[in-house]
Every structure is written in structure tokens, then in C-alpha cells.
Amino acid sequence: MFAFIARQPILDKDQDLFAYELLFRDGANGAYPEHEPKKSELISSRFNTLGIDDISGNQRAFINFLPETVINRFPEELTADNIIVELTQNPAFNTSLMNACEFLKKSGYQIALNDNLLQSAVLAPYPYIDIVKVDINKISPRMLEKHIPTLANSGIQLVAEQVSTLDQFAMCLDLGFDYFQGYFFTQANTKTAKSLPSSKLTLLELMSHSATSQFDLEKVVSIIERDAALSYLLLRFINNPMINKREKITSLRHALRYLGEVEVKKFIALLSLASLNDEKPVELLQVSVVRAKFCELFEMHKHGKKKAMSAFIVGLFSLLDTILDGEMAIILEKLPISEDIKQALQGVEGDYLQYLETARAFESGLWGKIMTQAAKLDISQKELHGIFNDAIRWSNEMRQALSDFFPRARP
């Protein structure tokens, strides 16, 4: 079990989720940490811990292992079903490591090599390696153009790391990379901005009602009833056993009264955003959901329930400009939400913006920044990581609940 862990998505050419890379604060350079039994027991007792499946949501997981861990102490509790073993040293240079990799391959594991200097492409073959990962910021464009097409044609799968812009994604796609790690997909493409169809304007209207302090049940029902697909979605969603284990919900009014105002607002905002996100990577919605729950839980920890819904909306709407390919300020003009939410979404300093900054630090495993944010927000490491872990768990439940209704949101 782990207390200090983060994840980064790795997407395929269609920007669907391929895997997560798991990053461990207690391991060297994010590698799998080796705790003494006493320390493991201390972490489990003092911190809100996660297992591998908790953080990866039962998706494939790249985990970086130090050579000595692979050779001498590979964790027996891990299975080959969803784990990809990531190395920073080519087995060709270490006989013991090569023997260990041979054993892992026979056990069914895939093995990835993190080769940021492309030395292996020049100096040695890739024994037992299925996937090569390359940090595109550490290699010149000339070297990438020289070696990546050759590797792509060799049968080895290629992951481009640190892809932070849509232009970098397009370049790596052209070079022949198979997978892409980085937050390029959270960037708004204002070049393709276009007018919203009436169906999406309806969703924005619905989202507006979820973000206002005054909740008009009949108004919300009338909006949902205009969209038969959304009505069906909401009823199916609320009857999902993960959301509602007690009572069969038979009508919109029944659903909204059953859940209560706060949860209704939350789920309406979530379903509306999921529907708006239909042409975008599903992971964009997943990042938004983690941020939303993190901001909500942090606000509850700091100030109680009074403005927790506002914090939830800040996190959930934080990528609305990317989802709609527009300018955030222009999009917010269409949403009659409170000024403090609008300011946070436009980068104005305040508590909500600090919550977002902390969530972004977790997304990239920036442990130093996370510690700085904890001090700035006057919260202990135990409490901060516990809040993030709870947000991850909740987002995984939402992914599973939504997967029945959004075919691209695969469990």
C-alpha cells in the first residue's frame, strides 16, 4: 500500500487511454519504492493509502523499477495482467538484469525501456524490450527524425514522453510514435473554435443551474425533458448500483428529490460535462473529475460544506475551454455563475486557484511543489495526500459508472 503516489495518462494515436504511469514519491526518480516492513506498517497505519488498482483504476500501469529491484526483489504481489515493467537501463549492458528480464517475459510481463538519450538505438539491440519510451525534450529534433522512424519500423512500440502541446503531439504522430505521455490533450485548440449547436447550449444552460446558489427543481426538470437522451442518461446513471443501492428511481422528479440538492447539482454538472466532451479524449473528463472532487474535499476540509459545491464546479469546469475549443472568458460569459468561480477559472489568485494548482502538481508528480502548496495552504502531508487519494478513488468510480453510457469511456 502507498500513500505518496501519482499517475500520468498515456494515450494512443486516437487519444484514447492506453495506460497510466505511476509515480512514487518514496522511490528514486518515481520508481517503485522498497519499504522496510516497519515503514510499510507505519505508512499503512498513519496515512490514507492506495493500492495499485486504486490509483490505476484497473487500467494498464507502467511502473519504473530500479535494476536491483528487478534482479533481486521483484514484488510478488504484482501480476502481469495490468503491469508493464519500466526500466531505465538496457538489459544488454547487464547480464543479471537480462536474466531477470528473461524470467519476467516468461512470466507474461511486458517490458518498457526508458531511453532518453536513444543510446540503445545506436549502441546495442533491445533484448526482451517491447516498448521504448523517449523524452522528446531531451533529444534534438534531428536525432528524433534520424532514429524514431527506424525504431518504429522495427516492431518496437514507442512512447513519446513530455508531450505538452498539440503541435508536439502532431510532430510525434508524424515521426511514428505509438503512444503519447503528457498533458497535451488539456490544451484548448482555439484554431478550431466554432459555434455551439443548440444541444450543447442546452447542456451549458443545465450546467449553469448546477453552479448557482438558487436551485429551481422545476426549471432543471424542464431543461432535461427537452433532451430525451439526457433524460435517459440521468435515470440510468442514478439507477446504477454504484450510485444508488437502495431504491428504484422511476422519474426525473423522483431522481432529483431522491438525491438532494447538492448531489443533484454535482451529478447534473458531471453528466452535462460528459455529454459536452463527446468528441474529446475521455481522459479529459477524467482529469476534470479528479480536480472537481479534490477541490470539493479540500474546501470541506478548510471551511466546511457551505461552499464545497462551488469548489467542485471550479475543478470540474477547469478544462471547459479545452472541451469547447474556446476562450475561457468568452465561455464564462454564457454561464451565470458566481464571481469567485469565474475568477478562479481565469487564473485570479485565491483559495480555489490554489486548490487547482495543487491538483495540477499531483497530476505531474511534482512532489516539491506539492510540499510547497501544503505549507501555503496550511495542511499536513498526511491530510493532503489523503484528500488526493480519495479524489482518485471517486474518479475511478465515476469512470466505471459512466462507461455504460459513454462508449469511449471504457472501464
Salt bridges, closest charged atoms under 4 A:
ASP16 OD1 - ARG408 NH2 2.99
GLU21 OE1 - LYS133 NZ 2.50
ASP26 OD2 - HIS35 NE2 3.07
GLU34 OE1 - ARG73 NE 2.50
GLU86 OE1 - LYS133 NZ 3.14
GLU102 OE2 - LYS106 NZ 3.56
ASP130 OD2 - LYS105 NZ 2.74
GLU161 OE2 - LYS133 NZ 3.05
GLU205 OE2 - LYS219 NZ 3.92
GLU205 OE1 - ARG226 NH1 3.43
GLU218 OE1 - ARG253 NH2 2.89
GLU225 OE2 - ARG253 NH1 3.70
GLU247 OE2 - HIS254 NE2 2.75
GLU261 OE2 - LYS265 NZ 3.22
GLU263 OE2 - LYS266 NZ 3.08
ASP278 OD1 - LYS200 NZ 3.21
GLU283 OE1 - ARG399 NH2 2.76
GLU296 OE2 - LYS266 NZ 2.81
GLU296 OE1 - LYS293 NZ 3.00
GLU299 OE1 - HIS303 ND1 3.20
ASP325 OD1 - LYS280 NZ 2.82
ASP340 OD2 - LYS307 NZ 2.70
ASP351 OD2 - HIS303 NE2 3.88
GLU357 OE2 - ARG360 NH1 2.93
GLU357 OE1 - LYS369 NZ 3.49
GLU363 OE2 - ARG291 NE 2.73
GLU383 OE1 - HIS301 NE2 3.87
ASP390 OD1 - ARG393 NH1 3.43
